[in-house]
Each structure stands twice: as structure tokens, then as C-alpha cells.
Amino acid sequence: MVIDINRATIGALIITFFIFNYFFQFDYLVLIILSMLVIYDLNKSNFLNNFYDYVFLIIFLLTLPIIYFNYKVIVFFNFLVILSSVVILFKPNFYGKKIFLFVILIFIQNFFAVLLNSREVFYFIFFIAFFNDTIAYIFGKSIKGPLIIPNISPKKTWSGTILSSLLTFIIIFLFDYPLILSILLSLSLFLGDIFFSFIKRNYNLKDFSNILGGHGGILDRLDSMFIFIIIINFYI
């Protein structure tokens, strides 16, 4: 297996950044940086491309205080996200970019909602997602084998996905999450990744941006957390 040094270096820097912020408790700084990078990705990949899109973005920013004062409103938003995601999957050209923009903005709101509830869970989500992605990458590169959905995700193998899902499930379960929930959460990382890959293939995108070098954009690193964080917010 040949290791991409550039990718490994950037990955190590990302992990160091989160560890540093965990111990020094710059939690909202992390979220502000992530949100700004997501907006950069959306602009770079042409999901923010006119006046109305930026109005939508401003409305999103104005709704953040609502979550602060009423955490449970995120559950209602997530029901809308689930419906919107179904529309995207079955009718990808039906106002696809507008609906996807809405989905991404609520996705970011989920991070704020989790942090308001528990900073330990907030960082746990990143740890699990990064662990799962790393294991899938290592085993996928070393074992290789058949691809799962090559027309959507041309590098995702059965070997990497099965082993990463299994090890991720074990870790989640060891953190005292219920058995069924642990299974759902471990599988959700794969499904979130595939959902975002579907979006990128539909709009002929390799990555949302190249701000993280070999890792693509910030959305390319957060994508696996999409369904995971929705489930977490329903659970907590």
C-alpha cells in the first residue's frame, strides 16, 4: 500500500486542530471556522451563485439563535432535511441546488445543536467519523477488492467499508451506546458518504473544493457525518 504523504499530513493537522480545541475549549471557534469553510465550499462548487442564495444564507444565520433558545427545534428541521434528501435522491434536478443548499445549512445547524447539548458528544462525532474514514481508506487501499457503487463512489471498496463499519460499531458500543443505535450509527457513516458522492456525481464534481489538498473541501471531510449527526440529535 502506497501512502499519500500529503493526504496523511493534512489529516494529521486536522486531527491536531481538533485535539487542541478540545483541551483548550475553543469549541465555537471550531464551529465558526467550519461554517466559513462550508460556505467557501458551497461558493466554490457553485451552490451559492446568485442573490437569492445569499439571502437564504442570511436567513440561516438568523435562525441559529432559535436553536440556542429552543434546542428541540432542530428535530423539526431534521424532518424537513430527511424529506428534502428523499427529493434530491429521486428528483435530483427538481430545484436540486436550492434544496441541497437548504440541507447543508441545516446540517451545520446540527453541529451547533449538538454542541449546545454536549461538547463531549460533539467531539465524539468527529473522532468516530475520522476514525471510520481512516480505517476505510487503509483497508480499502491494502486489501482492495470489488467496489460497492463504482458509478457513484469510484474508490469505496467492500473490504474497507465492512471492516471500518465493524470497528466503528465496536467503538461506539464500547462508549455505552445501545446496540441497535451503535449499528445504525456505524452504517450511517457509509450512507452519508454515499449521499454526498451522489450529489457530486450529479453535478460533475470531484470535490466541493481543494482547500484541504488531497482531502478536497471541508464538506468532503464532513459528509460521512450527515446522517450520523441527525440520528444523534434525535437520540439526545
C-alpha positions as CSV (number, residue, x, y, z in Angstrom):
1,M,0.0,0.0,0.0
2,V,1.3,3.4,-1.0
3,I,0.6,6.2,1.5
4,D,-0.3,9.6,0.1
5,I,2.1,11.7,2.3
6,N,0.3,15.0,1.5
7,R,-3.1,13.5,2.4
8,A,-1.6,11.9,5.6
9,T,0.0,15.2,6.7
10,I,-3.2,17.2,6.2
11,G,-5.2,14.6,8.0
12,A,-2.7,14.7,11.0
13,L,-3.0,18.5,11.1
14,I,-6.8,18.3,11.1
15,I,-6.8,15.9,14.0
16,T,-4.3,18.0,15.9
17,F,-6.5,21.0,15.4
18,F,-9.5,19.3,17.0
19,I,-7.5,17.8,19.8
20,F,-6.0,21.3,20.6
21,N,-9.5,22.9,20.6
22,Y,-10.9,20.1,22.7
23,F,-8.4,20.7,25.5
24,F,-8.4,24.5,25.3
25,Q,-12.2,24.7,24.7
26,F,-12.4,26.9,21.7
27,D,-15.5,25.0,20.7
28,Y,-17.4,27.8,19.0
29,L,-14.2,28.9,17.2
30,V,-14.2,25.4,15.6
31,L,-17.8,25.8,14.5
32,I,-17.2,29.3,13.1
33,I,-14.2,28.1,11.1
34,L,-16.1,25.0,9.9
35,S,-19.1,27.1,8.9
36,M,-16.9,29.6,7.0
37,L,-15.2,26.7,5.1
38,V,-18.5,25.1,4.3
39,I,-19.7,28.4,2.8
40,Y,-16.4,28.6,0.8
41,D,-17.1,25.1,-0.5
42,L,-20.7,25.9,-1.5
43,N,-19.5,29.0,-3.3
44,K,-16.6,27.2,-5.0
45,S,-18.8,24.4,-6.2
46,N,-21.4,26.8,-7.5
47,F,-24.2,26.0,-5.0
48,L,-24.1,29.7,-3.9
49,N,-24.3,31.6,-7.2
50,N,-26.9,34.3,-7.0
51,F,-28.5,36.9,-4.8
52,Y,-31.3,34.7,-3.5
53,D,-28.9,32.0,-2.4
54,Y,-27.1,34.6,-0.2
55,V,-30.4,35.8,1.2
56,F,-31.1,32.1,2.1
57,L,-27.7,32.0,3.8
58,I,-28.5,35.1,5.8
59,I,-31.8,33.6,6.9
60,F,-29.9,30.5,8.0
61,L,-27.6,32.7,10.2
62,L,-30.6,34.4,11.7
63,T,-32.1,31.0,12.7
64,L,-29.1,30.0,14.8
65,P,-30.3,31.8,17.9
66,I,-33.6,29.9,17.7
67,I,-31.7,26.7,18.3
68,Y,-29.9,28.3,21.2
69,F,-33.2,29.2,22.9
70,N,-35.1,26.1,21.8
71,Y,-32.8,23.1,21.2
72,K,-35.6,20.7,20.1
73,V,-36.4,22.8,17.0
74,I,-33.5,21.0,15.3
75,V,-35.7,17.9,15.4
76,F,-38.3,19.6,13.2
77,F,-35.6,20.9,10.9
78,N,-34.2,17.4,10.5
79,F,-37.6,16.0,9.5
80,L,-37.5,18.6,6.7
81,V,-33.9,17.6,5.8
82,I,-35.0,13.9,5.5
83,L,-37.8,14.9,3.2
84,S,-35.5,17.1,1.2
85,S,-32.9,14.4,0.9
86,V,-35.5,12.0,-0.5
87,V,-36.5,14.6,-3.1
88,I,-32.8,15.0,-4.0
89,L,-32.3,11.2,-4.5
90,F,-35.4,10.7,-6.6
91,K,-35.7,14.1,-8.3
92,P,-32.1,15.4,-8.4
93,N,-32.9,18.1,-10.9
94,F,-36.0,19.4,-9.1
95,Y,-34.5,22.6,-7.7
96,G,-31.6,20.4,-6.8
97,K,-29.1,23.0,-5.9
98,K,-31.6,25.1,-3.8
99,I,-32.7,22.0,-1.9
100,F,-29.2,20.8,-1.3
101,L,-28.2,24.3,-0.1
102,F,-31.0,24.0,2.5
103,V,-29.9,20.5,3.5
104,I,-26.3,21.7,4.0
105,L,-27.3,24.7,6.1
106,I,-29.4,22.5,8.4
107,F,-26.5,20.1,8.5
108,I,-24.3,22.8,10.0
109,Q,-27.1,23.8,12.4
110,N,-27.0,20.2,13.7
111,F,-23.4,20.8,14.9
112,F,-24.5,23.8,16.8
113,A,-27.3,21.9,18.4
114,V,-25.1,19.0,19.4
115,L,-22.5,21.4,21.0
116,L,-25.3,23.1,22.9
117,N,-26.3,19.8,24.3
118,S,-22.9,18.1,24.9
119,R,-19.4,19.1,23.9
120,E,-18.3,15.5,24.6
121,V,-20.7,14.2,22.0
122,F,-19.7,17.0,19.6
123,Y,-16.1,15.9,19.6
124,F,-17.0,12.2,19.7
125,I,-18.8,12.6,16.4
126,F,-15.6,14.0,14.8
127,F,-13.5,11.3,16.4
128,I,-15.7,8.5,15.1
129,A,-16.1,9.9,11.6
130,F,-12.3,10.5,11.2
131,F,-11.6,7.0,12.6
132,N,-14.1,5.4,10.2
133,D,-12.7,7.3,7.2
134,T,-9.1,6.4,8.1
135,I,-9.8,2.7,8.6
136,A,-11.9,2.5,5.4
137,Y,-9.0,4.2,3.5
138,I,-6.3,2.0,4.9
139,F,-8.1,-1.3,4.4
140,G,-9.5,-0.2,1.1
141,K,-6.0,0.6,-0.2
142,S,-4.3,-2.5,1.3
143,I,-6.9,-5.2,0.7
144,K,-8.7,-3.6,-2.3
145,G,-11.3,-5.9,-3.9
146,P,-14.6,-5.1,-5.6
147,L,-16.1,-1.6,-5.4
148,I,-19.6,-1.1,-3.9
149,I,-21.1,1.5,-6.1
150,P,-18.4,2.4,-8.7
151,N,-20.6,4.8,-10.7
152,I,-21.2,6.9,-7.5
153,S,-18.2,6.3,-5.3
154,P,-15.3,5.0,-7.6
155,K,-12.9,4.3,-4.7
156,K,-15.2,2.8,-2.0
157,T,-14.5,-1.0,-1.6
158,W,-16.4,-3.7,0.2
159,S,-13.3,-4.6,2.2
160,G,-12.7,-1.1,3.5
161,T,-16.4,-0.4,4.2
162,I,-17.1,-3.6,6.0
163,L,-14.0,-3.5,8.2
164,S,-14.4,0.2,9.0
165,S,-18.1,-0.2,9.8
166,L,-17.4,-3.2,12.1
167,L,-14.6,-1.5,14.0
168,T,-16.6,1.7,14.3
169,F,-19.6,-0.2,15.6
170,I,-17.4,-1.8,18.3
171,I,-16.0,1.6,19.4
172,I,-19.5,3.2,19.5
173,F,-20.9,0.3,21.5
174,L,-17.9,0.5,24.0
175,F,-18.9,4.1,24.6
176,D,-22.2,2.7,26.1
177,Y,-24.5,3.5,23.2
178,P,-27.3,1.0,22.8
179,L,-26.6,-2.0,20.5
180,I,-29.2,-1.1,17.7
181,L,-28.1,2.6,17.8
182,S,-24.5,1.6,17.6
183,I,-25.2,-0.4,14.4
184,L,-27.3,2.4,12.9
185,L,-24.6,5.0,13.6
186,S,-21.8,2.9,12.2
187,L,-23.8,2.3,9.0
188,S,-24.9,5.9,8.7
189,L,-21.3,7.0,8.1
190,F,-21.2,5.0,4.9
191,L,-24.7,6.2,3.8
192,G,-23.8,9.8,4.5
193,D,-20.7,9.5,2.4
194,I,-22.6,7.8,-0.5
195,F,-25.3,10.5,-0.4
196,F,-22.8,13.3,-0.8
197,S,-20.9,11.3,-3.5
198,F,-24.3,11.1,-5.3
199,I,-24.6,14.9,-5.2
200,K,-21.1,15.4,-6.5
201,R,-21.5,12.9,-9.4
202,N,-24.9,14.5,-10.3
203,Y,-23.1,17.9,-10.7
204,N,-19.9,16.5,-12.1
205,L,-17.8,17.5,-9.0
206,K,-14.8,15.5,-7.9
207,D,-14.6,17.5,-4.6
208,F,-16.5,20.5,-3.3
209,S,-13.2,22.4,-3.3
210,N,-9.5,21.8,-2.9
211,I,-8.9,23.8,0.2
212,L,-7.7,20.7,2.1
213,G,-5.5,19.5,-0.7
214,G,-5.9,15.7,-1.1
215,H,-8.8,15.7,1.2
216,G,-10.9,18.0,-1.0
217,G,-13.0,20.6,0.8
218,I,-14.4,20.7,4.3
219,L,-17.7,19.2,3.1
220,D,-15.7,16.3,1.7
221,R,-14.5,15.6,5.2
222,L,-17.8,16.2,7.0
223,D,-20.0,14.3,4.5
224,S,-20.0,10.9,6.4
225,M,-21.3,12.7,9.5
226,F,-24.5,13.9,7.7
227,I,-26.9,11.1,8.7
228,F,-24.9,10.3,11.9
229,I,-25.5,13.7,13.4
230,I,-29.2,13.7,12.6
231,I,-29.6,10.4,14.4
232,I,-27.6,11.7,17.4
233,N,-29.9,14.8,17.6
234,F,-33.0,12.6,17.6
235,Y,-31.4,10.4,20.3
236,I,-30.2,13.0,22.7
